[in-house]
Amino acid sequence: MNHTRPSGQSGADALAARIAALRSAMPRTPLVQLADERLDLFAKLEFSNPNGSSKDRSAFWILKQAIGRGDITADSTVVESSSGNFAISLASFCRALGIDFVPVVDPNVNASTEAYLRMVCPRVEKVTRRDASGGYLATRLERVRELVAAIPGAYWPDQYANTDAVEAHRTLTGGELCDTLPRLDHLFVGVSTGGTVAGLSRRAKEAFPGVRVIAVDAEGSAIFGRPPRVRRIPGLGSSMVPPLVREAVIDDVVIVPEAEAADGCHRLLRRHGLYCGGSTGSVYAAIGRYFAGRVLPSRPTVAFLCADRGQAYADTIYDPAWRAEHLGTTGPLPEAVPATAPALADAAPDVPKALDGLAALSG
């Protein structure tokens, strides 16, 4: 990739040409059916994106729109808070565009992700002070604001509030999914910044008015009204309620403990040969929780995203020693989800309150 900075009017033209070239390199990601005894279950393999995750969609669209508006020029430096896939996507795309990117990360960043960012980016900022919730998000955002104020021409994508992220998933991810499936009864979406669930839910409701959208959140996340606490698996949940979540059309919520998220990853690998990251394991576990013990009059069509690959989690979720130390588990849970597994009300007893609260915020 060319990291030569464009300059002048030719620089603006070069940016436009380079962002167009990035779009042409982004494929339609595969939608595959997975064997399941009760469901017609489909996984959209978002890890087939150029940088290996669904965050390519929002990162590309945000950069594209910002360039079109003139918010990003040849002299801009992009600054963003991310310890995961969004940082990887921005780093790669900014490198291709010939502009600098400064990611703000925290100690939860995977070792492989941090190593990649330090190779590709001219500067990486790593915060170590915990915020009031016990996490790092507020500390990261504080550092982003400081950098934006200090760096001339800095541009902050603000992935938690930028509605371009919603449009990215409505147009790209959601468009592909709904154009491919003739029917959709349930759509499960992991929630972090809110852009994915907002975009997908809106597109799915347009195409399939009867579809139920089930948001999946991590235990310890504050998104749906629970008190925030320490989480160890990146990619799902937040210590605040992201503004973009208010743009989503959500019917149900399932809260998944991190130990179950890790086990979901292992089950996906054993059952279907899919080596996926933590958020995907959470969503797969949520599907099991949601349908456990339910009487189904027919086979529903169910879809979810495989948001990223498991390589970045090799030293955590897929490492028995790490799981034993941090999650209190040493091996996989029983292969079958028991009929007595927590139903939706037990998995997320505050669902009505959480959804009512989001509706009030949207109003």
DRENDO-1510 file (C-alpha; in Angstrom, 1 decimal, always signed):
<recs>
REC; n; res; u; v; w
REC; 1; MET; +0.0; +0.0; +0.0 .
REC; 2; ASN; +1.2; +3.5; -0.8 .
REC; 3; HIS; +1.7; +5.8; +2.1 .
REC; 4; THR; +2.7; +8.8; +0.1 .
REC; 5; ARG; +0.6; +11.8; +1.2 .
REC; 6; PRO; -1.4; +13.4; -1.6 .
REC; 7; SER; -1.0; +17.2; -1.9 .
REC; 8; GLY; -3.0; +20.2; -3.3 .
REC; 9; GLN; -5.9; +19.7; -5.6 .
REC; 10; SER; -4.2; +16.6; -7.0 .
REC; 11; GLY; -4.2; +15.4; -3.4 .
REC; 12; ALA; -8.0; +15.7; -3.2 .
REC; 13; ASP; -8.3; +13.8; -6.5 .
REC; 14; ALA; -5.9; +11.2; -5.3 .
REC; 15; LEU; -7.9; +10.6; -2.1 .
REC; 16; ALA; -11.1; +10.2; -4.1 .
REC; 17; ALA; -9.4; +7.8; -6.4 .
REC; 18; ARG; -7.9; +5.8; -3.6 .
REC; 19; ILE; -11.1; +5.5; -1.7 .
REC; 20; ALA; -12.8; +4.3; -4.9 .
REC; 21; ALA; -10.1; +1.7; -5.3 .
REC; 22; LEU; -10.7; +0.5; -1.7 .
REC; 23; ARG; -14.4; +0.1; -2.5 .
REC; 24; SER; -13.7; -2.0; -5.5 .
REC; 25; ALA; -11.5; -4.3; -3.4 .
REC; 26; MET; -14.2; -5.0; -0.9 .
REC; 27; PRO; -16.1; -8.2; -1.7 .
REC; 28; ARG; -19.6; -9.4; -0.9 .
REC; 29; THR; -19.0; -11.6; +2.1 .
REC; 30; PRO; -20.3; -15.2; +2.0 .
REC; 31; LEU; -23.5; -16.3; +3.6 .
REC; 32; VAL; -23.3; -20.0; +4.6 .
REC; 33; GLN; -25.8; -22.3; +6.1 .
REC; 34; LEU; -24.8; -24.2; +9.3 .
REC; 35; ALA; -26.1; -27.6; +10.2 .
REC; 36; ASP; -28.6; -27.3; +13.1 .
REC; 37; GLU; -31.3; -29.7; +14.4 .
REC; 38; ARG; -34.0; -27.0; +14.9 .
REC; 39; LEU; -33.0; -23.9; +12.9 .
REC; 40; ASP; -32.3; -22.9; +9.4 .
REC; 41; LEU; -29.1; -21.1; +10.6 .
REC; 42; PHE; -27.1; -18.8; +8.4 .
REC; 43; ALA; -23.7; -17.2; +9.2 .
REC; 44; LYS; -22.5; -14.2; +7.2 .
REC; 45; LEU; -18.7; -14.5; +7.1 .
REC; 46; GLU; -17.7; -10.9; +7.8 .
REC; 47; PHE; -14.2; -12.1; +8.5 .
REC; 48; SER; -13.8; -12.3; +4.7 .
REC; 49; ASN; -13.5; -8.6; +4.5 .
REC; 50; PRO; -10.0; -7.3; +3.5 .
REC; 51; ASN; -8.8; -6.7; +7.1 .
REC; 52; GLY; -10.6; -9.6; +8.5 .
REC; 53; SER; -13.7; -8.1; +10.3 .
REC; 54; SER; -17.0; -6.4; +9.9 .
REC; 55; LYS; -15.4; -3.2; +11.0 .
REC; 56; ASP; -14.1; -2.8; +7.5 .
REC; 57; ARG; -17.6; -1.8; +6.5 .
REC; 58; SER; -18.0; +1.1; +9.0 .
REC; 59; ALA; -14.3; +2.2; +8.7 .
REC; 60; PHE; -14.5; +2.4; +4.9 .
REC; 61; TRP; -17.9; +4.2; +4.9 .
REC; 62; ILE; -16.9; +6.7; +7.5 .
REC; 63; LEU; -13.7; +7.6; +5.7 .
REC; 64; LYS; -15.5; +7.8; +2.3 .
REC; 65; GLN; -18.1; +10.2; +3.6 .
REC; 66; ALA; -15.6; +12.3; +5.5 .
REC; 67; ILE; -13.5; +12.6; +2.3 .
REC; 68; GLY; -16.6; +13.5; +0.3 .
REC; 69; ARG; -17.5; +16.2; +2.7 .
REC; 70; GLY; -14.0; +17.6; +2.9 .
REC; 71; ASP; -13.6; +16.7; +6.6 .
REC; 72; ILE; -10.6; +14.6; +5.7 .
REC; 73; THR; -8.0; +16.1; +3.4 .
REC; 74; ALA; -4.5; +15.1; +2.3 .
REC; 75; ASP; -3.1; +16.8; +5.4 .
REC; 76; SER; -5.4; +15.1; +7.9 .
REC; 77; THR; -4.5; +12.8; +10.8 .
REC; 78; VAL; -7.2; +10.4; +11.9 .
REC; 79; VAL; -7.4; +9.8; +15.7 .
REC; 80; GLU; -9.7; +7.2; +17.2 .
REC; 81; SER; -10.3; +5.2; +20.3 .
REC; 82; SER; -10.2; +1.5; +19.5 .
REC; 83; SER; -8.4; -1.5; +20.9 .
REC; 84; GLY; -9.7; -3.9; +18.3 .
REC; 85; ASN; -10.9; -4.4; +14.8 .
REC; 86; PHE; -12.0; -0.8; +14.1 .
REC; 87; ALA; -8.4; +0.3; +14.8 .
REC; 88; ILE; -7.0; -2.4; +12.4 .
REC; 89; SER; -9.4; -1.3; +9.6 .
REC; 90; LEU; -8.7; +2.4; +10.0 .
REC; 91; ALA; -4.9; +1.7; +10.1 .
REC; 92; SER; -5.0; -0.3; +6.9 .
REC; 93; PHE; -7.3; +2.1; +5.0 .
REC; 94; CYS; -5.5; +5.2; +6.2 .
REC; 95; ARG; -2.2; +3.7; +5.1 .
REC; 96; ALA; -3.7; +3.0; +1.6 .
REC; 97; LEU; -5.1; +6.6; +1.5 .
REC; 98; GLY; -1.7; +8.0; +2.4 .
REC; 99; ILE; -2.9; +9.7; +5.6 .
REC; 100; ASP; -1.7; +9.2; +9.2 .
REC; 101; PHE; -3.8; +7.3; +11.8 .
REC; 102; VAL; -3.2; +7.5; +15.6 .
REC; 103; PRO; -5.1; +4.8; +17.5 .
REC; 104; VAL; -5.8; +5.1; +21.2 .
REC; 105; VAL; -5.7; +1.7; +22.8 .
REC; 106; ASP; -5.8; +0.2; +26.4 .
REC; 107; PRO; -4.4; -2.9; +28.2 .
REC; 108; ASN; -7.2; -5.1; +26.9 .
REC; 109; VAL; -5.8; -4.9; +23.3 .
REC; 110; ASN; -4.8; -8.2; +21.9 .
REC; 111; ALA; -1.0; -8.6; +21.6 .
REC; 112; SER; -1.3; -9.3; +17.8 .
REC; 113; THR; -3.5; -6.3; +17.3 .
REC; 114; GLU; -1.1; -4.0; +19.2 .
REC; 115; ALA; +1.9; -5.3; +17.3 .
REC; 116; TYR; +0.1; -4.7; +13.9 .
REC; 117; LEU; -0.9; -1.2; +14.9 .
REC; 118; ARG; +2.7; -0.3; +16.0 .
REC; 119; MET; +4.0; -1.6; +12.6 .
REC; 120; VAL; +1.5; +0.3; +10.5 .
REC; 121; CYS; +0.8; +3.6; +12.5 .
REC; 122; PRO; +3.4; +6.3; +13.0 .
REC; 123; ARG; +2.1; +6.6; +16.6 .
REC; 124; VAL; +0.1; +4.5; +19.0 .
REC; 125; GLU; -1.3; +5.9; +22.3 .
REC; 126; LYS; -1.9; +3.4; +25.1 .
REC; 127; VAL; -3.8; +4.5; +28.2 .
REC; 128; THR; -3.4; +2.6; +31.4 .
REC; 129; ARG; -5.6; +4.5; +33.9 .
REC; 130; ARG; -9.0; +2.9; +34.6 .
REC; 131; ASP; -12.1; +5.1; +34.5 .
REC; 132; ALA; -14.8; +5.2; +37.1 .
REC; 133; SER; -16.5; +2.1; +35.7 .
REC; 134; GLY; -13.4; +0.0; +36.1 .
REC; 135; GLY; -12.8; +0.0; +32.3 .
REC; 136; TYR; -10.8; +2.3; +30.0 .
REC; 137; LEU; -13.3; +3.7; +27.6 .
REC; 138; ALA; -13.7; +7.1; +29.3 .
REC; 139; THR; -9.9; +7.4; +29.6 .
REC; 140; ARG; -9.4; +6.6; +26.0 .
REC; 141; LEU; -12.0; +9.1; +24.9 .
REC; 142; GLU; -10.4; +11.8; +27.1 .
REC; 143; ARG; -7.1; +11.1; +25.4 .
REC; 144; VAL; -8.7; +11.3; +22.0 .
REC; 145; ARG; -10.0; +14.7; +22.7 .
REC; 146; GLU; -6.6; +15.9; +23.9 .
REC; 147; LEU; -5.0; +14.6; +20.7 .
REC; 148; VAL; -7.6; +16.1; +18.4 .
REC; 149; ALA; -7.0; +19.5; +20.1 .
REC; 150; ALA; -3.2; +19.2; +19.8 .
REC; 151; ILE; -2.8; +17.8; +16.3 .
REC; 152; PRO; -3.4; +20.2; +13.4 .
REC; 153; GLY; -6.0; +18.9; +10.9 .
REC; 154; ALA; -7.0; +16.0; +13.2 .
REC; 155; TYR; -10.2; +14.1; +12.3 .
REC; 156; TRP; -12.1; +12.0; +14.9 .
REC; 157; PRO; -14.4; +9.4; +13.4 .
REC; 158; ASP; -16.2; +9.0; +16.7 .
REC; 159; GLN; -17.4; +5.5; +16.0 .
REC; 160; TYR; -19.8; +5.6; +19.0 .
REC; 161; ALA; -21.9; +8.5; +17.6 .
REC; 162; ASN; -21.1; +8.7; +13.9 .
REC; 163; THR; -24.3; +7.9; +11.9 .
REC; 164; ASP; -22.2; +7.1; +8.9 .
REC; 165; ALA; -21.5; +3.8; +10.6 .
REC; 166; VAL; -25.2; +3.0; +10.7 .
REC; 167; GLU; -25.5; +3.7; +7.0 .
REC; 168; ALA; -22.5; +1.5; +6.3 .
REC; 169; HIS; -24.2; -1.5; +7.8 .
REC; 170; ARG; -27.6; -0.7; +6.4 .
REC; 171; THR; -26.3; -0.3; +2.9 .
REC; 172; LEU; -23.4; -2.8; +2.7 .
REC; 173; THR; -23.8; -5.6; +5.3 .
REC; 174; GLY; -27.5; -5.4; +5.6 .
REC; 175; GLY; -28.1; -4.9; +1.9 .
REC; 176; GLU; -26.1; -8.1; +1.1 .
REC; 177; LEU; -27.8; -10.1; +3.8 .
REC; 178; CYS; -31.3; -9.1; +2.8 .
REC; 179; ASP; -30.6; -9.5; -0.9 .
REC; 180; THR; -29.5; -13.0; -0.4 .
REC; 181; LEU; -32.1; -14.5; +2.0 .
REC; 182; PRO; -35.6; -15.0; +0.8 .
REC; 183; ARG; -36.8; -15.1; +4.4 .
REC; 184; LEU; -35.6; -14.0; +7.8 .
REC; 185; ASP; -37.3; -14.7; +11.1 .
REC; 186; HIS; -34.6; -13.9; +13.7 .
REC; 187; LEU; -31.5; -11.7; +13.4 .
REC; 188; PHE; -28.9; -11.9; +16.2 .
REC; 189; VAL; -26.4; -9.0; +16.4 .
REC; 190; GLY; -23.7; -8.3; +18.9 .
REC; 191; VAL; -23.7; -4.7; +20.3 .
REC; 192; SER; -20.7; -2.6; +21.1 .
REC; 193; THR; -20.6; +0.9; +19.4 .
REC; 194; GLY; -24.2; +0.4; +18.1 .
REC; 195; GLY; -23.5; +1.0; +14.4 .
REC; 196; THR; -23.9; -2.6; +13.3 .
REC; 197; VAL; -27.1; -3.4; +15.2 .
REC; 198; ALA; -28.6; +0.0; +14.1 .
REC; 199; GLY; -27.8; -0.5; +10.4 .
REC; 200; LEU; -28.7; -4.2; +10.2 .
REC; 201; SER; -31.9; -3.9; +12.2 .
REC; 202; ARG; -33.2; -1.0; +10.0 .
REC; 203; ARG; -32.4; -2.8; +6.8 .
REC; 204; ALA; -33.8; -6.1; +8.0 .
REC; 205; LYS; -37.0; -4.5; +9.2 .
REC; 206; GLU; -37.4; -2.9; +5.8 .
REC; 207; ALA; -37.0; -6.1; +3.9 .
REC; 208; PHE; -38.7; -8.5; +6.4 .
REC; 209; PRO; -41.2; -6.5; +8.6 .
REC; 210; GLY; -41.9; -9.5; +10.8 .
REC; 211; VAL; -38.2; -10.2; +11.7 .
REC; 212; ARG; -37.2; -10.2; +15.4 .
REC; 213; VAL; -33.9; -8.5; +16.0 .
REC; 214; ILE; -32.1; -9.8; +19.1 .
REC; 215; ALA; -29.3; -7.7; +20.4 .
REC; 216; VAL; -26.5; -9.6; +22.2 .
REC; 217; ASP; -24.5; -7.9; +24.9 .
REC; 218; ALA; -21.7; -9.0; +27.3 .
REC; 219; GLU; -22.2; -9.5; +31.0 .
REC; 220; GLY; -20.6; -6.4; +32.6 .
REC; 221; SER; -21.7; -4.1; +29.8 .
REC; 222; ALA; -23.8; -1.0; +30.6 .
REC; 223; ILE; -25.5; -0.7; +27.3 .
REC; 224; PHE; -28.9; -2.2; +28.4 .
REC; 225; GLY; -29.1; -0.8; +31.9 .
REC; 226; ARG; -26.8; -3.0; +33.9 .
REC; 227; PRO; -24.0; -1.5; +36.0 .
REC; 228; PRO; -20.6; -1.7; +34.2 .
REC; 229; ARG; -17.9; -3.9; +35.5 .
REC; 230; VAL; -14.6; -5.3; +34.3 .
REC; 231; ARG; -14.8; -7.2; +31.0 .
REC; 232; ARG; -11.8; -9.1; +29.5 .
REC; 233; ILE; -13.0; -10.0; +26.0 .
REC; 234; PRO; -12.9; -7.0; +23.5 .
REC; 235; GLY; -15.4; -6.6; +20.7 .
REC; 236; LEU; -18.7; -6.7; +22.6 .
REC; 237; GLY; -20.3; -4.4; +25.2 .
REC; 238; SER; -19.5; -0.9; +26.5 .
REC; 239; SER; -19.2; +0.9; +29.7 .
REC; 240; MET; -21.6; +3.5; +28.4 .
REC; 241; VAL; -24.8; +3.6; +26.3 .
REC; 242; PRO; -23.5; +4.5; +22.8 .
REC; 243; PRO; -25.7; +7.1; +21.0 .
REC; 244; LEU; -26.0; +4.9; +18.0 .
REC; 245; VAL; -27.8; +2.2; +19.9 .
REC; 246; ARG; -30.7; +4.6; +20.0 .
REC; 247; GLU; -30.9; +4.3; +16.2 .
REC; 248; ALA; -31.5; +0.5; +16.4 .
REC; 249; VAL; -34.8; -1.3; +16.2 .
REC; 250; ILE; -34.4; -4.1; +18.8 .
REC; 251; ASP; -37.0; -6.6; +19.9 .
REC; 252; ASP; -35.1; -8.7; +22.5 .
REC; 253; VAL; -31.8; -8.7; +24.3 .
REC; 254; VAL; -29.7; -11.6; +25.5 .
REC; 255; ILE; -26.8; -11.0; +28.0 .
REC; 256; VAL; -24.0; -13.5; +27.7 .
REC; 257; PRO; -21.3; -14.2; +30.4 .
REC; 258; GLU; -17.8; -14.1; +29.1 .
REC; 259; ALA; -17.2; -17.8; +29.9 .
REC; 260; GLU; -20.1; -18.7; +27.7 .
REC; 261; ALA; -18.8; -16.4; +25.0 .
REC; 262; ALA; -15.5; -18.3; +25.0 .
REC; 263; ASP; -17.3; -21.6; +25.0 .
REC; 264; GLY; -19.4; -20.4; +22.0 .
REC; 265; CYS; -16.2; -19.9; +20.1 .
REC; 266; HIS; -15.0; -23.4; +20.8 .
REC; 267; ARG; -18.4; -24.9; +19.8 .
REC; 268; LEU; -18.4; -23.0; +16.5 .
REC; 269; LEU; -14.9; -24.4; +15.8 .
REC; 270; ARG; -15.8; -28.0; +16.8 .
REC; 271; ARG; -19.2; -28.1; +15.1 .
REC; 272; HIS; -18.7; -26.0; +12.0 .
REC; 273; GLY; -15.0; -25.4; +11.6 .
REC; 274; LEU; -15.4; -21.6; +12.1 .
REC; 275; TYR; -12.5; -20.1; +13.9 .
REC; 276; CYS; -14.0; -16.9; +15.2 .
REC; 277; GLY; -13.5; -14.1; +17.7 .
REC; 278; GLY; -15.1; -13.4; +21.0 .
REC; 279; SER; -18.1; -11.4; +19.9 .
REC; 280; THR; -19.1; -14.1; +17.5 .
REC; 281; GLY; -18.9; -16.7; +20.2 .
REC; 282; SER; -21.2; -14.6; +22.3 .
REC; 283; VAL; -23.8; -14.4; +19.6 .
REC; 284; TYR; -23.6; -18.1; +18.9 .
REC; 285; ALA; -24.1; -18.8; +22.6 .
REC; 286; ALA; -27.0; -16.3; +22.7 .
REC; 287; ILE; -28.7; -18.2; +19.9 .
REC; 288; GLY; -28.5; -21.3; +22.1 .
REC; 289; ARG; -29.9; -19.4; +25.1 .
REC; 290; TYR; -32.7; -17.8; +23.2 .
REC; 291; PHE; -34.1; -21.0; +21.7 .
REC; 292; ALA; -33.4; -23.4; +24.6 .
REC; 293; GLY; -36.6; -25.0; +25.8 .
REC; 294; ARG; -38.8; -23.1; +23.2 .
REC; 295; VAL; -41.4; -25.0; +21.3 .
REC; 296; LEU; -41.0; -24.1; +17.6 .
REC; 297; PRO; -43.9; -24.8; +15.3 .
REC; 298; SER; -41.6; -24.7; +12.3 .
REC; 299; ARG; -38.0; -24.2; +11.5 .
REC; 300; PRO; -37.2; -20.5; +11.8 .
REC; 301; THR; -34.7; -18.8; +9.5 .
REC; 302; VAL; -32.0; -17.3; +11.8 .
REC; 303; ALA; -28.9; -15.2; +10.8 .
REC; 304; PHE; -25.9; -13.8; +12.5 .
REC; 305; LEU; -22.5; -12.3; +11.7 .
REC; 306; CYS; -19.2; -14.0; +12.1 .
REC; 307; ALA; -17.6; -10.6; +12.9 .
REC; 308; ASP; -13.9; -11.6; +12.9 .
REC; 309; ARG; -11.5; -14.5; +12.9 .
REC; 310; GLY; -10.1; -16.2; +16.0 .
REC; 311; GLN; -6.3; -15.6; +15.4 .
REC; 312; ALA; -6.3; -12.5; +17.6 .
REC; 313; TYR; -7.7; -14.5; +20.4 .
REC; 314; ALA; -5.3; -17.4; +20.2 .
REC; 315; ASP; -3.6; -16.3; +23.4 .
REC; 316; THR; -6.8; -15.6; +25.3 .
REC; 317; ILE; -10.1; -17.3; +24.4 .
REC; 318; TYR; -8.4; -20.3; +22.8 .
REC; 319; ASP; -5.7; -20.7; +25.5 .
REC; 320; PRO; -6.8; -23.0; +28.3 .
REC; 321; ALA; -4.5; -21.4; +30.8 .
REC; 322; TRP; -5.9; -17.9; +30.1 .
REC; 323; ARG; -9.5; -19.2; +30.3 .
REC; 324; ALA; -8.7; -20.8; +33.7 .
REC; 325; GLU; -7.1; -17.7; +35.1 .
REC; 326; HIS; -9.5; -15.0; +33.8 .
REC; 327; LEU; -12.8; -16.8; +33.2 .
REC; 328; GLY; -12.6; -19.7; +35.7 .
REC; 329; THR; -13.0; -22.4; +33.1 .
REC; 330; THR; -10.5; -25.0; +31.9 .
REC; 331; GLY; -12.4; -26.8; +29.2 .
REC; 332; PRO; -15.5; -26.7; +27.0 .
REC; 333; LEU; -19.0; -26.8; +28.6 .
REC; 334; PRO; -21.3; -29.7; +27.8 .
REC; 335; GLU; -21.7; -30.1; +24.0 .
REC; 336; ALA; -25.5; -29.7; +24.1 .
REC; 337; VAL; -27.3; -26.7; +25.6 .
REC; 338; PRO; -29.6; -28.2; +28.2 .
REC; 339; ALA; -33.3; -27.6; +28.1 .
REC; 340; THR; -32.9; -25.9; +31.5 .
REC; 341; ALA; -30.6; -23.2; +30.1 .
REC; 342; PRO; -31.6; -19.7; +31.1 .
REC; 343; ALA; -34.4; -18.4; +29.0 .
REC; 344; LEU; -34.5; -14.8; +27.7 .
REC; 345; ALA; -36.0; -13.5; +30.9 .
REC; 346; ASP; -33.3; -15.0; +33.0 .
REC; 347; ALA; -30.5; -14.1; +30.6 .
REC; 348; ALA; -31.6; -10.5; +30.6 .
REC; 349; PRO; -34.3; -9.8; +33.3 .
REC; 350; ASP; -34.2; -6.0; +32.5 .
REC; 351; VAL; -35.0; -6.4; +28.8 .
REC; 352; PRO; -38.3; -4.5; +28.9 .
REC; 353; LYS; -36.9; -1.8; +31.0 .
REC; 354; ALA; -33.8; -1.5; +28.8 .
REC; 355; LEU; -35.8; -1.4; +25.6 .
REC; 356; ASP; -38.2; +1.1; +27.1 .
REC; 357; GLY; -35.3; +3.3; +28.1 .
REC; 358; LEU; -33.8; +3.2; +24.7 .
REC; 359; ALA; -37.2; +4.1; +23.2 .
REC; 360; ALA; -37.4; +7.1; +25.5 .
REC; 361; LEU; -34.0; +8.2; +24.6 .
REC; 362; SER; -34.8; +7.9; +20.9 .
REC; 363; GLY; -38.0; +10.0; +21.4 .
</recs>
